[in-house]
Amino acid sequence: MSRIGLMPITLPEGVSVQQKGDALKISGPKGELDSPVPPGITMIEEDRGVRFERANNEKQTRAYHGLARALAANAVQGVHEGFHRDLLIEGIGYRAKMEGKTLVLQLGFSHPVNFPVPDGIEINVEDRTKIFVKGIDKQQVGEIAAQIRRFRPPDAYKGKGIRYADEIVRKKVGKAGVSALGA
């Protein structure tokens, strides 16, 4: 049994769900999202909630059961509260700023890195070293944060680079530390 698939989704005030063919249209105060409904899965509306049932007990249908429920729950949370991912910039001379709809990053390269902000995503920069990525689509927010982090991932020796706010970077011992131990 899919424990996630069996759990009902409680709809907050102001959020509505409508089935349109093989997708759900979820609308709320922050916007609208579409969530796919895989084959063999049906949505059942209840009073202030939604739950999913599967047509059979095949392995693929059971996997789709939890997937459909998780995607719909993420869409409900996105249109009601939204998602955010916070990034920190570590390193001397490393900084960020917003110029219109473009994030400009100084990351120790010979040139600044320009990152155009896609539609549906909001990026804020605070103190030139904190980047906040916000949006209603969980997958898109995570992907944009990962793309920004990829410009300069954290260095293993000094910890310089772009990291997630909740990320712990374990630093390696450099040459001097190793030679002191071996001598």
C-alpha positions, 0 to 999 in steps of 0.5 A: 500500500502507498502510505503517501497515496492514501493520505488525503490533501486538505485544501486551505481556504481560497484553494480550488482543484478542478480535474481537466482530462489527465491533469488537475488545475489548482488555483489559489491566492498566489496563482495557478498550477497544473498537476498531472494525473497518471493513468490508473489514478482517479481523483475524488473530491471530498468536503474541503479535501481531495484524495486519490484512488488507484484502479488496480494493484499493479506495481506501476499503478502503486508507484503512480498513486504516491506520485500523483498525491505528492505532486498535487500536495506540492501544487496546493502548497505552492499556490497557497504559501509558495516555496523558497530556497535561500543561498549564501555567497562565501568568499572575499569579493564575491557578491550579487545584485539585481539589475532589473530582471537579471541577477549579476554575480561577481564570483572571482571570474574575469567577468560578471555572471549574468543570470536572467530571472525566468517568469514565475520566479522572484529573486531577492538579494540582501546584504550582497551575499544572500540570495532568496529564490521564491516561486509557486512551483517547487520544482522550478524554484529548486532548479533555479537555485541549483543553476545559480549554485552551479556557477561556483559550488563551495570549495572543499578547502576554503569553503568559498562559493555559493551554498544553500543556507542549510548546507554544511560544507565539510572542509578538507585539510590542505597540504600544510596540515597533511605534511605536519602530520606526516613529518 
